[in-house]
Every structure is written in C-alpha cells, then in structure tokens.
Amino acid sequence: MSKIKLTLSIATSAIAFTAASIAGPTFIQTQVANASTAADESPATAVPADVRGTPKSAGTPAELLQLLGERIKAKDVDGIIALHESEAAVVNYDGSIIRGHKEIRAFYVDWFKSDPVLTVNPRQTVLAGGKRTGDKVRNRTAAIMGDYSLEQTAPDGSREKFTGNFCDTVQEQPNGTWLYVQDNPYPPHGSAAPAHH
C-alpha cells in the first residue's frame, strides 16, 4: 500500500480524527483553529463509553474525529473500523484507494507497526445536504479539512517526520450518528508534488 502505510490515515480519516487535546500530547493532538462553519457545532468534549463499556457513537463530525483519534492512540482496530461505513475509503499516497472494512483493517494493522505519533489540526468543517423530517435534518454530509504532522518509524528503523493537509468526508446516519465515508490525507494541491514537504 505504498507510502501511506508509512505516512498517515487521518482521518483521516483522518481520522480521527477536535478540541484542544483529544488524545494526549504524546500521540494525537487536535486543535480547532478555524471553528466549524456550522452554527450547531461546538468543540467536542470527551466521548465516554456507555455503562456497558461500549464506545459511544459520534453525534457530530467533531466527535467522530475525536473518537478516531482516541482509538488510533489505543490501537483499537475494531473501534476504528466501527467508525467507518462498510464501503468507506482511505486515499493512499499513490492515489489508489483502500476500500471497505477488510482493507482498512489491514491498513491499520500494518501502519501501527510504525509506532505513529500524529498531530491533527482541523481548520474547517462544512456541513451540507441532508433531508428535513419535522424539525430535524438527517443524512447530512460534512467535509473536515485541516493539516497534520506525523512522526513514525521508517523501514530502516529511523524516525521520520511528515506534514500535509487532509480533507475527510463523513456522513450522518439515519439515527443521527456520524461515520467516515472517506479519509483523504492527500487532497489535490494543484500539482503532482508530494503531500508532505
């Protein structure tokens, strides 16, 4: 799976993928730099498990990004998969697509071997679409955009660092929870230049 195994899945996505420091300073830090464009969004707080220990579902795109970050930090592959729609995709470094739960699981299992340390800075979240039923709008889509830095172990055993931008797509489910549709740590930048510099 080329370079992405050595660089990032945010979401990507991204990842997750919110408020000041969602997953601790030693692994994933997410800071809202340019708040959401949605009036009903607020910075996410910790998302606790329910009384049975089942991880709480995300009620907003920000919570989804936070949950992804917490589960990446814990290397909880099952928990990460649970945050993705069954046909979700991760964009690979070479532009190829990692699609579906089976491939995304294999990606994370392999990526965690590099002991990644990821810092994510969401800059803007845009909500759009959906269908109104009474006083609620459901089935909305959101784009979470920002930048990241990543440190991980290279194949030669040295630690390497990367930076880049991301644009993740998340979808509101009929029950009001949110799931990843696409984790894209390599959106186009107007040239064929690599995502990290």
N, C-alpha and C positions, 0 to 999 in steps of 0.2 A: 504494500500500500504506500510505497514511495515515501516521500518526505513528511507527509502529515503524521505518520507514526512517530516521527522524530520531532515534530513541532507542536501540533495542537488539535484538539477538538474542543471548541468552546462549548460552545455553546455552548457553542458552541460554545447543543451547542450548548456551545459555545463557554451550553454551556450555560454551570452554569455559573452558570452561568447566573451588587444591587445597592444595598445601603452601605454605610461606612466600611465595615469589615465583616463580611459574612462568614468567612470560613477560617479565620485566624490568620495572623500575619505570616506564618511560615508556609502557607500553601496558596490559598486563593484569597485575594482581597478584591472587593468590588466596590467602586465608589461611583455614586451618581454625580456626574459632572455637569450635565445639562438637563436635569429633571425630565420627566415624561411630558409629552405633548398632550396626553390625555388628562382631562380635568379630574377624573375619578381615580387616578393612580396616585399612590403615595409611597414613600420609601418603605420597602419591606422590612418587617421585623423577623426575628427568628421564627421558623415554622416548626412547631413542636409536633411530636408524634401523638397519636390519639391514645386513649387509655389502654388499648391492646398492644401498643408498641408499633402499630402500622404507621409508616410515614404519612404525614398529611399531604394532601394534594395541593397544588398551587391554585390560588384563587385569583392571581394576577400574573402578567408576564414577569414582573419584578420578583415575585415569589418563586416562579419557575426557575429563573436564573439563579436565585439563591439556593434552591433545593439542588440544582445541578452542581453548584459549587460545593455544597456540603457533601454530596455523595461522591464527587470526584476526590475530595480530600480523604474521605473514608475508604476510597477504592471499592465502593459498593456498586459493582457492576449491575446486579439485579435492580437496585434502586435507580440507577441511571437509565436502564432500559425502560423502566416503568414511567419515565418522564417523556418518552418518545411515542408518537403514533406508530402503528405497526409498519407503515411504509415510509417512515421518516428517512431522511438522507443526511449524510455528512459529506461535505465537499472536501475532496482530497487535494493535496498540494499540487498535483499534476493536472487538476481539473476533473479527474474521474470522480465517480460518485460511489460512496459506501451506502448501500440502501438496505433497509429492513433491520429488524431486531437481531437476527443472526449475525449479519456482517458488522453491525455496530458493536455488538458484544465482543466479537473477535478483535475489532479495532482497539477497544478499551483495554482488554486483557493484555494485548501486546504493548500498548502505549504506556501502561502503568509500570512496565519493566524499566522504563527510562527515569523513574522517580521524578516526575514533573512537578515544578513549582510554578504556578500560574497566577498572574495578577490581571484582573479584568476590570476595565473602566467603561461601563455603559454610558454613552453620551446622549442618546435619544431613543425613545420608544414611541412608535407611532401605531395607534390602533385604527383599524378601518373595517368597513364591511359589516357583515352580520345581518341578523333578522330580528325585527322587533316583535315581541309577543307581550302584549299588555304594556307594563311599564319597564320591561327588561329587554335588553338587546343581547342575543346569544350568537354563537358561531362567528365571532369576530376573529380577525387575523391581526397579528402585531409583528412589526419588524423591530428588533432590538439591535441597535448599532453602537459601535464603540471601538475601543482599541485594547490591546493586551500586550503583556510581556510574558515570556516563558523562559524558564531555565530547566534543563534536563540533562541527563547523561547521554553523551554521544556514543556511537558504536565503539570508539577507541577508548572509552572509559573517562574521557574528559567531560567537564560540564560545559554546555554551550547555551547561549542566550539568543532569543529571537524577539522581535516585536512585529506587530501587524495590526490590521483592522479586522473587524468582523461585522457581519450582518446576518443575524439569525431570524428565522421565521417561526412563529409559534401560533397555535390555533386554539381558540376557545372551544371546548367540547359542549355538547347539549346540556350537561349538568352544571356548567359554569366553571369547571376547572380548565386548566391550560396544559397543553402538551407541545413538545417540539415537533415541527414539520421538517425544518432544515437547519442544520448547524453549518454555517459558512464562515470559516476563519480566513478565507481568501477571496473576498469580493473583488471584482474588477477595479483596477486603478488607472485605466486609460492606457496601459502599456503592458508588455509582456514581462515587466520586471517582477522579481520575486516579491512576496508579501512582506518579507522581513528585510531589514537593511542594516 
